Amino acid sequence: MVAAVPDHALAGGGLTVRSLNAAEWDRTYDSTLAGRDEEPPPVLGELLAEYAPPPTRVLDVGCGLGTTARRLAGRSYTVTACDFSARAIQEARRRTPPDATVRYETLDVTTHTPSAGPFPVVLDRGVLHTCPTHHERRTFAAAMARMRGPNGLWLHVGAAALSEEDALDQSTGPSLATEETFLNAVAPWFTVLDLRIADFGHQKGVTDWPARDAVLRRREG
């Protein structure tokens, strides 16, 4: 799905970009694209099993239609799943069996904290890469730090630029960040424990672009 959109023209003829707001995501989830919510990649399950095996509590930030949240609940995790799109949460609840260990909340983690926090594990799959500017990335990373308890973990899955050239096109879609850009965004709050590159999804030509799969531990003090 589109994660960044042109905002206004610059004097030199270029464009700035911004992330979609909640109302724009609501409209996106009302479109036919809402049916294309992929299962999480195998590497996410591998990282969770290695660094945060069940049972444990997980906050799924930007949960969308709840696909990852339901998968984690099926693996004995207790999941709080949040999104600032009320339409996404409505549909996620509809798709989730009543006995699943998933609790949904409509909120923006950059301005509000889920009621069950802090959490030992916070997950974002495809959220940080909707932030096309350094300020937005730093704001999101700071929010992730606030969500976790002492020595808490952040599991991140997001679009990766494998070269500076890959990172140049910021006009639409996921905001491709180089490793340097990613580390610069998270460094004030987190230490990286593991970092891998794998496909984000399996839809050829749609979501099979390189993704950064990272495990980060919150710095103390």
N, C-alpha and C positions, 0 to 999 in steps of 0.2 A: 504494500500500500504506500501511497505517497506520504512522505514524512516531512518534507520541507517544501515550501512554496515561495515563489517570488513575492517580494514585499513592495518595493518601489524602485524606480529607476534612479541610477546614480548619474551624476553630471557627465561622466565619461561614457555613458551608454550601457553600463553594467547593471546588475541587479543585486540587491541584498536579498537574503532569504531568512525565513523565520519558521519556527515549528508551527504545526497546526494547533489551533485552540480547541477547547472541548466541544464547542458547537460544530466545528468543522469535522471533528472525529465522529460526532453523532451522525452527521450526514453521510460520512463514509460508511459507518456501520449499517445505515439504512439502505445502502446500495447493494448491488449483487456481490460486491467484493467480500461482504460479510461471511459468505459461505466458504471462503478460501482461508481457513485458519488451520495452519499445518501443525502436526504433532511436533513436539520439541526434538531436536537432533539427538542422536545417541550420545554424543560427547557430554551433553548436559547431565544425563543420567550417570555417566561414568564419573564426572566430577563430584556430583552430589554423593554418590556411593563412597568415594574416596575421602572427601573432606567433611561431609555432614550426613552420615548414614541415618536412616530413620530408626526410631521415631524422633522427630524434632519438629519445631515450629518454623514455618517458612512464610515470609511475606512475599507475594508475587506482585511486583509493582508494574502497573500498566498491563494488567492481565488480559485485556481485550475480551475475547469471547470465552475465556476460562479454560482453554484447551490444556495449557501447561498445568494449571492449578488442579484440574481433574486428574491428569496423569500422576501428579505428585501425591494426591490423596489416595489414588489406587496403589501407591507404593508405601503407604503407612505414614506419610507426612500429614501434619495438621496445618492446613493452609489458610491464611488470610490473603485474599486477593482483592486488589484495588485498582481502580481506573478512574480518570476524571471524566470519562464519557459515560453519562447515565444510560445511554442507549446500549453501550457495550455491556454494562453490568446487568441491565435488564435481560439481555439475551443470554449472558453467561449463566444467570440464575435459572433461566428456562431450560438450558441444556444440561444442568447439573442435577444428578439424582438426589433426592431428599436425604438419603443416608450418607452422602459423601461428606468427608471431613473438610469442607471448604466453607469459609465465611466471606461474603462479598461486602465491599464498602465502595461507595462513590466518593472519591476525594482525590485531590492533587497533593502528592507527598511533598512538593516544594513549599506548600503553605499549611498543610495539616498533617497530623500524626494519627495513624490508625489506632483504634481504641485498645487493641490487645498488645501494643508495643511496650518496650522495645523487643526485637526479635533476634534470636541467635543466627538466623540466616535470612538474608534479603536477596531476592532474585529480580533481575531485569532481563527480559529477552526482547530485544528490539526497541528499547526505550531511549537509552542514551544516544543511540544513533539517529534519533529524531531531533537532536539538539545541534543545530548547524553552527553555532557560535561558541567561542571560548567561554563567554559569560554564562550561557545556558548550560554548557557542560559542567562548569564549576558549580553552578547552583544545584544541578541534579546530584552531583557527587556529594555535596554537603548534605543534601537531604538524605541520601543513602546512609551517610555516617550517623545522622540523628536517629535513624530507624533501628539501629542495631545496638545490642547490649555489649557488655565488656567482651573483648576479643571476638566480636561478632564477625560473620563472613558476608561478603557480597559476591554473588555469582552473577557474572555479566556475560551476555551473548549479544554481540552487535556487529554491524558492518565494519569491515577492516579494509583500509587502503594499504596495499602491499608495496606501494611506491608513492613518491611525492606526486607523480603524474596522475595516479589514480585518485588522489585527493582533490584535484583541481576542479572537477565538475561538481558544484554544489547547487545546481539549479533545480533539481527535483529528486525525489526518492530519498533513500537513506543517506545520511551525512557520513561519507567515508572518512574515517580518521586513521592517520598513521599511528604507529605504536608510540612515537614521540608525543603526538597530540593527546593520545589517550592517557599516557603516563603523566603528562603535565596536568591534565584535568583532575586526576585522582590523588596525586602525590601528597597534598596537604593533609589528607585524612587516612590514606590506605597504603599498605604494603602489598605488593603483588606476590602471591604464593605460587601461582601456576598460570601459564598463558599458552594457549594452543590456537591453531588456525584450522577451521573446518568449514564446510558449506553451511550457510545459514539454514537453507531449506533444500527440498528435493525437486521443486518445480523448475524444469530446465528453462533457462532464459528468463525466469521470473524471480526465483528466490535462491538460486544455487550460486550466489555470489559469496566470496570469502567472508567469513565472520571470525571475530575474535572471541574466544571463550576463555574467560579469566576468573580466577578465584582470588579475592582480595580480603585481607584482614584489616580491621580497623586499628589504627594506631592509638595507643593509650597515652594519656597525659598531654 
